[in-house]
């Protein structure tokens, strides 16, 4: 799978699992994405896909590297509709 395709799938999953915040932007907790069965089957490297999407300014989150357990409550914010 190419990176662009995986990022598009990630955006779809954030839309499916996320909720709108006070600014009207969709966000989802890293732990929710990581634990979701569909996401587990779609993404070989969820963290790598998130990093690629962050570099392209499609999503944002605090920190550089997200780890299961430690960063489960980190919000991943979708910057594009």
N, C-alpha and C positions, 0 to 999 in steps of 0.2 A: 504494500500500500504506500502511496506517496503522502508526503507531509500535508499538502494542501487538502487532500481528501480526508485525512485523519482530523485535521482542524475543523473541517466542515461537519464531520460526524460529532466532534466535541461540542460545537455550537448547538447542534440539534439536541444533544443530551443535556446541556445546560438549560436549554429551553424546556425540555421535558421535566427535569428534576428541580429547576430553580424556582425562586419566588421573587417578586418585585420588591425592591427596597424602597425607602422613603423618596429617593430620587427617580423612581420609576425604572431603574436598571435591574436586570435579572441577575441574581446571585445564587450560588449554591455552595454549601460547605464541601471542602475537599473530602472529608470522610464519607459524605453521602455519595459523591461521585465514585470514590474508591470502592465502596462496599456494594454498589449497585451491580447486580448480576449481568445486566445487558452491557454495561460499560466494561466489566471484567472480560467479557467475551469479545468486545469490539477492539479494545486497545491493548496491544502488546506492551506498550510503555506509556501509560497514562501520564506520568510525570514528564516524560520527554515531549509528549504532545502538548501538554500545558506550557512547558517552557517555550516551545516553538510558537504557540499562539500568543504568548506574552511578548516575545520578541517582535511579532507582527502587530502588536497593539490591538489584538482582538479581545483578549482578556487581561485582567490585572489581578494581582494578589500580593500580599506582603511576603517578603523574603525571596530567596532564590530557589531553594530546594524544598520541596514538600515531602514529608515522610509520613507514612501511615501511623496512626496512633498519636504521634507528637503534634501533627498539624491538622488533625481531623476537624477542628473548629475554625480553620482559616477560610474566609470567604473568597470565592473566585467570582469576580465580577465581569459580566459580559459587557464589553464597551460598544459593540456594534449590534444593531437590531437585525 
